[in-house]
């Protein structure tokens, strides 16, 4: 198990919040010598509902769950759960 780094913080250190997040889900399946993915954008749900939706998908797929963050520099993704089998450690 990975060691968790938990520390107290000042709640005023965040400059903004997003109350209606959108998520990106990549569902990965082995394909030949590599991996293929199906990509979904999900809104109108919280992270627990998205994880429940992922569990309803076909067996044999792994997943990566991201929060979508739109910022001045453009759209970005923050990984929340799962793995990307195409990335090396």
Number of C-alpha atoms within 10 A of each C-alpha: 3 4 5 6 5 6 5 5 7 6 7 7 7 7 6 7 7 8 7 10 15 19 24 19 23 22 23 20 17 13 9 7 5 9 13 15 17 11 13 12 12 17 14 10 14 14 18 9 11 19 15 10 12 18 13 9 12 9 8 9 16 19 22 19 23 20 19 19 14 12 8 5 6 7 9 12 13 12 16 12 14 14 15 18 16 10 6 5 5
